[in-house]
Amino acid sequence: MTTVDDLKRRVADLLAAYPPESTPRQDFLDARFDAGLAWIHFPEGLGGLSAPRSLQSVVDKELAAAGAPDNDKRRIGIGLGMAAPTILAFGTPEQHQRFLRPLWTEREVWCQLFSEPGAGSDLAALGTRAVRDGDDWVVTGQKVWTSGAHKSQWAILVTRTDPDVPKHRGMTYFLCDMTAPGVEVRPLRQITGEAEFNEVFLSEVRIPDAHRLGAVGEGWKVAQTTLMNERVAIGGTEFPRDGGMVGVVAETWRERPELRTSELHDRLLKLWVEGESLRLVSSRLRQQLAAGAPGPEGSAVKVAFSELNQAASGLEIELLGDEGLRYDDWTMRRPDGVNFLGREAGYRYLRAKGNSIEGGTSEILRNIIAERVLGLPSEPRIDKDVAWKDLPR
């Protein structure tokens, strides 16, 4: 069994063979993956050591102390947090070898082709069609709210392969080459002025059957793994004490005493306590994750994260008064990654509005919490046994 001393020795060997100060960044990331120090809970040969996930911090701290480069988690967050665990869980050995290394080493960026104009909260209602043609599948449809599609080489994609069965049973999951003929990416400008989201049009895109993830018709099952990991990736982000959005507001409070009022002080204290509670619950969730796959509890953390971000960013605007109404730059940008805390107060306030939508709306997540965590009766659903093609649209 891998121990802390084993990991420290492996890190020391890596640093000796590839000194960070003289090794190109890409070469170091490649070497780290090959040494099994990328994500140590993954199997050997796939960037890991089959070691307990809880020991990953040992590796990260040793490398950080040595000034070693790391991958950009803002840029490849979807790949790390959603695509990789799904590929590991459902992929073939060939898919593991083909996709995981370039994903972690940042050679390939991933996006998520799930939501559609008519299938957002109700993902199983999606209509993007995939039709078998020999060794390929021909895919036609539209996806929307796709973060980072303009920077991505690959996408995790859910399609409709059988319209004659109920909606949850006729879906199939694919790995889609975003550079393939027929893939068109268009920006969606947000309230912040940026366009980190996109709409993606798929016009007779050919995907090899070798890039299917899981069995035909089991796309909903595969997608559940992605969605549970997505909620943990968004809501379970690790922040230090007094960090995150509340930490930003607290710093302004300390540095600008002339802005303080007793009423704002009470509200800030309440949010600080909520932020500290969320930090501790998120830490516990990550510990549970280290012992196995994420469960529905991640939905609760994601809801709390969204509400806290929105409340804290609103408080920051009130604290700054007239200053908070200024906006630095509304220039149309297509950023490399998502940054919830980026730029200034106005940006944070507007960007936080999306937190309760992306990664599952708070309304849908509350249903999951009620049914799968609390064990309450599920909402009546009249479409569970109706063929997708017969559903009203």
One Martini backbone bead per residue (centre of mass of N, CA, C, O) as a GRO file, in nm:
protein
  393
    1MET     BB    1   0.097   0.036   0.021
    2THR     BB    2   0.070   0.363  -0.007
    3THR     BB    3   0.271   0.615   0.125
    4VAL     BB    4   0.398   0.907   0.217
    5ASP     BB    5   0.695   0.827   0.169
    6ASP     BB    6   0.658   0.724  -0.116
    7LEU     BB    7   0.564   0.993  -0.240
    8LYS     BB    8   0.811   1.164  -0.165
    9ARG     BB    9   1.009   0.992  -0.325
   10ARG     BB   10   0.877   1.027  -0.604
   11VAL     BB   11   0.901   1.333  -0.611
   12ALA     BB   12   1.208   1.349  -0.583
   13ASP     BB   13   1.266   1.192  -0.844
   14LEU     BB   14   1.124   1.387  -1.035
   15LEU     BB   15   1.291   1.644  -0.960
   16ALA     BB   16   1.567   1.524  -1.039
   17ALA     BB   17   1.492   1.459  -1.345
   18TYR     BB   18   1.290   1.738  -1.338
   19PRO     BB   19   1.374   2.038  -1.312
   20PRO     BB   20   1.175   2.313  -1.292
   21GLU     BB   21   1.388   2.540  -1.383
   22SER     BB   22   1.465   2.353  -1.671
   23THR     BB   23   1.178   2.249  -1.738
   24PRO     BB   24   0.943   2.225  -1.937
   25ARG     BB   25   0.620   2.229  -1.868
   26GLN     BB   26   0.519   1.994  -2.049
   27ASP     BB   27   0.734   1.789  -1.964
   28PHE     BB   28   0.655   1.780  -1.665
   29LEU     BB   29   0.363   1.684  -1.696
   30ASP     BB   30   0.432   1.423  -1.840
   31ALA     BB   31   0.613   1.306  -1.612
   32ARG     BB   32   0.405   1.308  -1.387
   33PHE     BB   33   0.208   1.116  -1.516
   34ASP     BB   34   0.413   0.875  -1.560
   35ALA     BB   35   0.467   0.866  -1.232
   36GLY     BB   36   0.169   0.878  -1.087
   37LEU     BB   37   0.118   1.216  -0.993
   38ALA     BB   38  -0.155   1.331  -1.087
   39TRP     BB   39  -0.379   1.091  -0.998
   40ILE     BB   40  -0.336   0.858  -0.755
   41HIS     BB   41  -0.627   0.703  -0.780
   42PHE     BB   42  -0.543   0.605  -1.028
   43PRO     BB   43  -0.423   0.394  -1.226
   44GLU     BB   44  -0.171   0.238  -1.339
   45GLY     BB   45  -0.080   0.415  -1.642
   46LEU     BB   46  -0.305   0.673  -1.568
   47GLY     BB   47  -0.151   0.874  -1.347
   48GLY     BB   48  -0.129   0.652  -1.118
   49LEU     BB   49  -0.135   0.422  -0.798
   50SER     BB   50  -0.385   0.321  -0.644
   51ALA     BB   51  -0.437   0.541  -0.435
   52PRO     BB   52  -0.536   0.737  -0.205
   53ARG     BB   53  -0.690   1.037  -0.250
   54SER     BB   54  -0.605   1.177   0.027
   55LEU     BB   55  -0.283   1.192  -0.079
   56GLN     BB   56  -0.263   1.421  -0.293
   57SER     BB   57  -0.162   1.658  -0.109
   58VAL     BB   58   0.127   1.562  -0.082
   59VAL     BB   59   0.212   1.610  -0.371
   60ASP     BB   60   0.123   1.905  -0.410
   61LYS     BB   61   0.303   2.028  -0.183
   62GLU     BB   62   0.581   1.936  -0.282
   63LEU     BB   63   0.565   2.074  -0.562
   64ALA     BB   64   0.505   2.363  -0.471
   65ALA     BB   65   0.767   2.396  -0.297
   66ALA     BB   66   0.946   2.352  -0.577
   67GLY     BB   67   0.802   2.511  -0.823
   68ALA     BB   68   0.610   2.346  -0.981
   69PRO     BB   69   0.422   2.281  -1.232
   70ASP     BB   70   0.078   2.312  -1.340
   71ASN     BB   71  -0.224   2.276  -1.419
   72ASP     BB   72  -0.511   2.442  -1.557
   73LYS     BB   73  -0.813   2.425  -1.398
   74ARG     BB   74  -0.972   2.644  -1.552
   75ARG     BB   75  -0.923   2.524  -1.846
   76ILE     BB   76  -0.964   2.189  -1.747
   77GLY     BB   77  -1.216   2.132  -1.559
   78ILE     BB   78  -1.399   1.945  -1.730
   79GLY     BB   79  -1.197   1.723  -1.770
   80LEU     BB   80  -1.126   1.664  -1.469
   81GLY     BB   81  -1.435   1.666  -1.335
   82MET     BB   82  -1.593   1.490  -1.581
   83ALA     BB   83  -1.452   1.325  -1.806
   84ALA     BB   84  -1.247   1.145  -1.655
   85PRO     BB   85  -1.436   0.981  -1.459
   86THR     BB   86  -1.609   0.870  -1.696
   87ILE     BB   87  -1.390   0.727  -1.859
   88LEU     BB   88  -1.294   0.545  -1.629
   89ALA     BB   89  -1.576   0.402  -1.574
   90PHE     BB   90  -1.660   0.343  -1.912
   91GLY     BB   91  -1.409   0.285  -2.049
   92THR     BB   92  -1.179   0.167  -2.242
   93PRO     BB   93  -0.855   0.095  -2.261
   94GLU     BB   94  -0.819   0.266  -2.517
   95GLN     BB   95  -0.949   0.525  -2.401
   96HIS     BB   96  -0.760   0.566  -2.168
   97GLN     BB   97  -0.498   0.597  -2.342
   98ARG     BB   98  -0.596   0.828  -2.534
   99PHE     BB   99  -0.728   1.059  -2.316
  100LEU     BB  100  -0.598   1.109  -2.025
  101ARG     BB  101  -0.323   1.236  -2.075
  102PRO     BB  102  -0.399   1.492  -2.252
  103LEU     BB  103  -0.592   1.601  -2.040
  104TRP     BB  104  -0.401   1.649  -1.791
  105THR     BB  105  -0.160   1.795  -1.973
  106GLU     BB  106  -0.322   2.007  -2.170
  107ARG     BB  107  -0.344   1.918  -2.479
  108GLU     BB  108  -0.657   1.877  -2.409
  109VAL     BB  109  -0.974   2.021  -2.440
  110TRP     BB  110  -1.290   2.028  -2.266
  111CYS     BB  111  -1.641   1.971  -2.314
  112GLN     BB  112  -2.013   2.007  -2.277
  113LEU     BB  113  -2.279   1.816  -2.448
  114PHE     BB  114  -2.604   1.861  -2.326
  115SER     BB  115  -2.762   2.102  -2.352
  116GLU     BB  116  -3.074   2.241  -2.472
  117PRO     BB  117  -3.327   2.440  -2.568
  118GLY     BB  118  -3.531   2.172  -2.470
  119ALA     BB  119  -3.280   2.063  -2.260
  120GLY     BB  120  -3.199   2.118  -1.936
  121SER     BB  121  -3.327   2.023  -1.668
  122ASP     BB  122  -3.447   1.812  -1.887
  123LEU     BB  123  -3.222   1.617  -2.024
  124ALA     BB  124  -3.394   1.360  -2.126
  125ALA     BB  125  -3.529   1.549  -2.368
  126LEU     BB  126  -3.335   1.520  -2.573
  127GLY     BB  127  -3.274   1.546  -2.958
  128THR     BB  128  -3.007   1.458  -3.041
  129ARG     BB  129  -2.906   1.273  -3.317
  130ALA     BB  130  -2.810   0.919  -3.350
  131VAL     BB  131  -2.694   0.735  -3.638
  132ARG     BB  132  -2.625   0.443  -3.770
  133ASP     BB  133  -2.312   0.396  -3.986
  134GLY     BB  134  -2.171   0.141  -3.936
  135ASP     BB  135  -1.882   0.258  -3.763
  136ASP     BB  136  -2.080   0.496  -3.733
  137TRP     BB  137  -2.209   0.816  -3.626
  138VAL     BB  138  -2.480   1.038  -3.695
  139VAL     BB  139  -2.488   1.382  -3.595
  140THR     BB  140  -2.785   1.586  -3.501
  141GLY     BB  141  -2.785   1.922  -3.360
  142GLN     BB  142  -2.826   2.113  -3.043
  143LYS     BB  143  -2.626   2.309  -2.828
  144VAL     BB  144  -2.601   2.466  -2.493
  145TRP     BB  145  -2.405   2.620  -2.264
  146THR     BB  146  -2.094   2.592  -2.365
  147SER     BB  147  -1.813   2.572  -2.207
  148GLY     BB  148  -1.529   2.627  -2.401
  149ALA     BB  149  -1.575   2.539  -2.705
  150HIS     BB  150  -1.362   2.744  -2.845
  151LYS     BB  151  -1.110   2.562  -2.687
  152SER     BB  152  -1.190   2.277  -2.790
  153GLN     BB  153  -1.125   1.929  -2.892
  154TRP     BB  154  -1.337   1.804  -2.683
  155ALA     BB  155  -1.643   1.603  -2.608
  156ILE     BB  156  -1.918   1.547  -2.411
  157LEU     BB  157  -2.193   1.338  -2.539
  158VAL     BB  158  -2.550   1.350  -2.568
  159THR     BB  159  -2.794   1.126  -2.715
  160ARG     BB  160  -3.039   1.018  -2.956
  161THR     BB  161  -3.103   0.666  -3.055
  162ASP     BB  162  -3.412   0.612  -2.928
  163PRO     BB  163  -3.747   0.727  -2.983
  164ASP     BB  164  -3.924   0.447  -2.890
  165VAL     BB  165  -3.844   0.519  -2.600
  166PRO     BB  166  -3.800   0.623  -2.317
  167LYS     BB  167  -3.597   0.888  -2.253
  168HIS     BB  168  -3.384   0.734  -2.057
  169ARG     BB  169  -3.337   0.476  -2.279
  170GLY     BB  170  -3.243   0.653  -2.563
  171MET     BB  171  -2.935   0.698  -2.474
  172THR     BB  172  -2.605   0.820  -2.588
  173TYR     BB  173  -2.251   0.819  -2.538
  174PHE     BB  174  -1.989   1.054  -2.635
  175LEU     BB  175  -1.683   1.129  -2.810
  176CYS     BB  176  -1.614   1.454  -2.942
  177ASP     BB  177  -1.485   1.606  -3.217
  178MET     BB  178  -1.448   1.957  -3.249
  179THR     BB  179  -1.292   1.931  -3.552
  180ALA     BB  180  -1.514   1.822  -3.701
  181PRO     BB  181  -1.716   1.796  -3.942
  182GLY     BB  182  -2.011   1.998  -3.847
  183VAL     BB  183  -1.879   2.182  -3.629
  184GLU     BB  184  -2.042   2.463  -3.462
  185VAL     BB  185  -1.934   2.768  -3.304
  186ARG     BB  186  -2.118   2.996  -3.090
  187PRO     BB  187  -2.156   3.275  -2.926
  188LEU     BB  188  -2.261   3.369  -2.582
  189ARG     BB  189  -2.359   3.651  -2.449
  190GLN     BB  190  -2.329   3.794  -2.146
  191ILE     BB  191  -2.389   4.005  -1.880
  192THR     BB  192  -2.064   4.057  -1.861
  193GLY     BB  193  -1.974   4.047  -2.193
  194GLU     BB  194  -1.908   3.770  -2.221
  195ALA     BB  195  -1.815   3.430  -2.392
  196GLU     BB  196  -1.799   3.132  -2.238
  197PHE     BB  197  -2.037   3.061  -2.392
  198ASN     BB  198  -2.218   2.827  -2.614
  199GLU     BB  199  -2.322   2.724  -2.932
  200VAL     BB  200  -2.384   2.395  -3.083
  201PHE     BB  201  -2.355   2.265  -3.411
  202LEU     BB  202  -2.476   1.951  -3.554
  203SER     BB  203  -2.384   1.836  -3.892
  204GLU     BB  204  -2.332   1.534  -3.966
  205VAL     BB  205  -2.156   1.401  -3.747
  206ARG     BB  206  -1.883   1.186  -3.729
  207ILE     BB  207  -1.873   0.897  -3.507
  208PRO     BB  208  -1.709   0.662  -3.379
  209ASP     BB  209  -1.779   0.378  -3.205
  210ALA     BB  210  -1.506   0.399  -3.040
  211HIS     BB  211  -1.647   0.680  -2.903
  212ARG     BB  212  -1.816   0.519  -2.722
  213LEU     BB  213  -1.978   0.548  -2.395
  214GLY     BB  214  -2.088   0.278  -2.346
  215ALA     BB  215  -2.387   0.168  -2.403
  216VAL     BB  216  -2.644   0.139  -2.587
  217GLY     BB  217  -2.890   0.330  -2.405
  218GLU     BB  218  -2.678   0.434  -2.145
  219GLY     BB  219  -2.647   0.753  -2.120
  220TRP     BB  220  -2.780   0.819  -1.847
  221LYS     BB  221  -2.588   0.662  -1.667
  222VAL     BB  222  -2.331   0.809  -1.754
  223ALA     BB  223  -2.430   1.103  -1.695
  224GLN     BB  224  -2.450   1.078  -1.385
  225THR     BB  225  -2.149   1.082  -1.334
  226THR     BB  226  -2.098   1.360  -1.448
  227LEU     BB  227  -2.301   1.527  -1.273
  228MET     BB  228  -2.189   1.458  -0.992
  229ASN     BB  229  -1.905   1.572  -1.052
  230GLU     BB  230  -1.990   1.859  -1.126
  231ARG     BB  231  -2.105   1.946  -0.847
  232VAL     BB  232  -1.841   1.907  -0.697
  233ALA     BB  233  -1.661   2.093  -0.874
  234ILE     BB  234  -1.826   2.351  -0.802
  235GLY     BB  235  -1.909   2.323  -0.481
  236GLY     BB  236  -1.618   2.165  -0.381
  237THR     BB  237  -1.426   2.381  -0.365
  238GLU     BB  238  -1.115   2.467  -0.247
  239PHE     BB  239  -1.091   2.669   0.045
  240PRO     BB  240  -0.986   2.880   0.248
  241ARG     BB  241  -1.005   3.045   0.509
  242ASP     BB  242  -1.150   3.326   0.404
  243GLY     BB  243  -1.263   3.252   0.127
  244GLY     BB  244  -1.375   3.341  -0.154
  245MET     BB  245  -1.632   3.558  -0.171
  246VAL     BB  246  -1.626   3.632   0.131
  247GLY     BB  247  -1.325   3.710   0.137
  248VAL     BB  248  -1.349   3.956  -0.046
  249VAL     BB  249  -1.541   4.119   0.137
  250ALA     BB  250  -1.367   4.114   0.395
  251GLU     BB  251  -1.131   4.272   0.276
  252THR     BB  252  -1.286   4.531   0.223
  253TRP     BB  253  -1.370   4.580   0.517
  254ARG     BB  254  -1.079   4.614   0.629
  255GLU     BB  255  -0.978   4.843   0.412
  256ARG     BB  256  -1.285   5.004   0.446
  257PRO     BB  257  -1.409   5.163   0.714
  258GLU     BB  258  -1.595   5.391   0.577
  259LEU     BB  259  -1.823   5.159   0.481
  260ARG     BB  260  -1.936   5.098   0.750
  261THR     BB  261  -2.204   4.910   0.908
  262SER     BB  262  -2.400   4.742   1.121
  263GLU     BB  263  -2.573   4.593   0.912
  264LEU     BB  264  -2.337   4.486   0.734
  265HIS     BB  265  -2.195   4.336   0.961
  266ASP     BB  266  -2.414   4.124   1.017
  267ARG     BB  267  -2.420   4.006   0.730
  268LEU     BB  268  -2.123   3.923   0.714
  269LEU     BB  269  -2.119   3.728   0.951
  270LYS     BB  270  -2.328   3.534   0.840
  271LEU     BB  271  -2.169   3.464   0.578
  272TRP     BB  272  -1.914   3.361   0.715
  273VAL     BB  273  -2.046   3.122   0.855
  274GLU     BB  274  -2.154   2.991   0.598
  275GLY     BB  275  -1.877   2.962   0.462
  276GLU     BB  276  -1.751   2.780   0.681
  277SER     BB  277  -1.958   2.555   0.659
  278LEU     BB  278  -1.908   2.493   0.361
  279ARG     BB  279  -1.610   2.423   0.386
  280LEU     BB  280  -1.652   2.176   0.576
  281VAL     BB  281  -1.850   2.017   0.400
  282SER     BB  282  -1.663   1.999   0.153
  283SER     BB  283  -1.443   1.842   0.296
  284ARG     BB  284  -1.620   1.598   0.358
  285LEU     BB  285  -1.692   1.534   0.065
  286ARG     BB  286  -1.399   1.478  -0.027
  287GLN     BB  287  -1.361   1.240   0.165
  288GLN     BB  288  -1.583   1.068   0.038
  289LEU     BB  289  -1.461   1.071  -0.246
  290ALA     BB  290  -1.200   0.915  -0.162
  291ALA     BB  291  -1.389   0.644  -0.106
  292GLY     BB  292  -1.550   0.730  -0.379
  293ALA     BB  293  -1.822   0.809  -0.529
  294PRO     BB  294  -2.032   1.041  -0.595
  295GLY     BB  295  -2.320   1.183  -0.464
  296PRO     BB  296  -2.610   1.367  -0.393
  297GLU     BB  297  -2.471   1.563  -0.186
  298GLY     BB  298  -2.350   1.762  -0.399
  299SER     BB  299  -2.612   1.928  -0.439
  300ALA     BB  300  -2.608   2.081  -0.168
  301VAL     BB  301  -2.338   2.227  -0.210
  302LYS     BB  302  -2.415   2.373  -0.471
  303VAL     BB  303  -2.648   2.540  -0.357
  304ALA     BB  304  -2.485   2.685  -0.136
  305PHE     BB  305  -2.278   2.815  -0.322
  306SER     BB  306  -2.473   2.987  -0.489
  307GLU     BB  307  -2.605   3.153  -0.258
  308LEU     BB  308  -2.345   3.269  -0.141
  309ASN     BB  309  -2.238   3.417  -0.389
  310GLN     BB  310  -2.485   3.604  -0.428
  311ALA     BB  311  -2.486   3.737  -0.148
  312ALA     BB  312  -2.189   3.841  -0.141
  313SER     BB  313  -2.194   4.012  -0.403
  314GLY     BB  314  -2.426   4.195  -0.307
  315LEU     BB  315  -2.281   4.307  -0.056
  316GLU     BB  316  -2.046   4.439  -0.203
  317ILE     BB  317  -2.211   4.648  -0.355
  318GLU     BB  318  -2.325   4.788  -0.101
  319LEU     BB  319  -2.055   4.859   0.033
  320LEU     BB  320  -1.949   5.042  -0.219
  321GLY     BB  321  -2.177   5.166  -0.361
  322ASP     BB  322  -2.105   5.359  -0.621
  323GLU     BB  323  -1.862   5.183  -0.697
  324GLY     BB  324  -2.037   4.918  -0.760
  325LEU     BB  325  -2.159   5.044  -1.041
  326ARG     BB  326  -1.912   4.992  -1.173
  327TYR     BB  327  -1.759   4.905  -1.497
  328ASP     BB  328  -1.475   4.821  -1.658
  329ASP     BB  329  -1.563   4.599  -1.904
  330TRP     BB  330  -1.772   4.520  -2.208
  331THR     BB  331  -1.604   4.353  -2.369
  332MET     BB  332  -1.583   4.117  -2.597
  333ARG     BB  333  -1.521   3.787  -2.476
  334ARG     BB  334  -1.316   3.467  -2.491
  335PRO     BB  335  -1.238   3.285  -2.254
  336ASP     BB  336  -1.049   3.020  -2.122
  337GLY     BB  337  -1.217   3.053  -1.844
  338VAL     BB  338  -1.348   3.021  -1.529
  339ASN     BB  339  -1.419   3.317  -1.304
  340PHE     BB  340  -1.586   3.394  -1.017
  341LEU     BB  341  -1.352   3.621  -0.900
  342GLY     BB  342  -1.315   3.810  -1.120
  343ARG     BB  343  -1.218   4.111  -1.113
  344GLU     BB  344  -1.487   4.294  -1.013
  345ALA     BB  345  -1.774   4.349  -0.847
  346GLY     BB  346  -1.966   4.358  -1.094
  347TYR     BB  347  -1.881   4.089  -1.210
  348ARG     BB  348  -1.943   3.906  -0.968
  349TYR     BB  349  -2.244   3.968  -0.954
  350LEU     BB  350  -2.321   3.871  -1.242
  351ARG     BB  351  -2.185   3.585  -1.246
  352ALA     BB  352  -2.346   3.464  -0.998
  353LYS     BB  353  -2.622   3.420  -1.143
  354GLY     BB  354  -2.522   3.141  -1.280
  355ASN     BB  355  -2.485   2.939  -1.035
  356SER     BB  356  -2.808   2.848  -1.029
  357ILE     BB  357  -2.775   2.699  -1.325
  358GLU     BB  358  -2.519   2.575  -1.343
  359GLY     BB  359  -2.493   2.237  -1.288
  360GLY     BB  360  -2.775   2.280  -1.205
  361THR     BB  361  -3.049   2.371  -1.083
  362SER     BB  362  -3.175   2.442  -0.779
  363GLU     BB  363  -3.446   2.301  -0.824
  364ILE     BB  364  -3.339   2.023  -0.910
  365LEU     BB  365  -3.152   1.976  -0.664
  366ARG     BB  366  -3.381   1.973  -0.453
  367ASN     BB  367  -3.509   1.717  -0.558
  368ILE     BB  368  -3.266   1.535  -0.508
  369ILE     BB  369  -3.248   1.579  -0.207
  370ALA     BB  370  -3.534   1.483  -0.134
  371GLU     BB  371  -3.515   1.191  -0.269
  372ARG     BB  372  -3.194   1.087  -0.213
  373VAL     BB  373  -3.149   1.197   0.089
  374LEU     BB  374  -3.442   1.218   0.245
  375GLY     BB  375  -3.675   1.025   0.115
  376LEU     BB  376  -3.883   1.154  -0.049
  377PRO     BB  377  -4.127   1.184  -0.244
  378SER     BB  378  -4.183   1.189  -0.561
  379GLU     BB  379  -4.267   1.336  -0.827
  380PRO     BB  380  -4.492   1.344  -1.054
  381ARG     BB  381  -4.468   1.123  -1.352
  382ILE     BB  382  -4.605   1.089  -1.688
  383ASP     BB  383  -4.324   1.016  -1.880
  384LYS     BB  384  -4.172   0.741  -1.809
  385ASP     BB  385  -4.359   0.544  -2.029
  386VAL     BB  386  -4.297   0.735  -2.271
  387ALA     BB  387  -4.219   0.792  -2.566
  388TRP     BB  388  -4.032   1.036  -2.692
  389LYS     BB  389  -4.198   1.087  -2.962
  390ASP     BB  390  -4.478   1.138  -2.770
  391LEU     BB  391  -4.390   1.394  -2.663
  392PRO     BB  392  -4.447   1.702  -2.581
  393ARG     BB  393  -4.321   2.019  -2.773
   0.00000   0.00000   0.00000
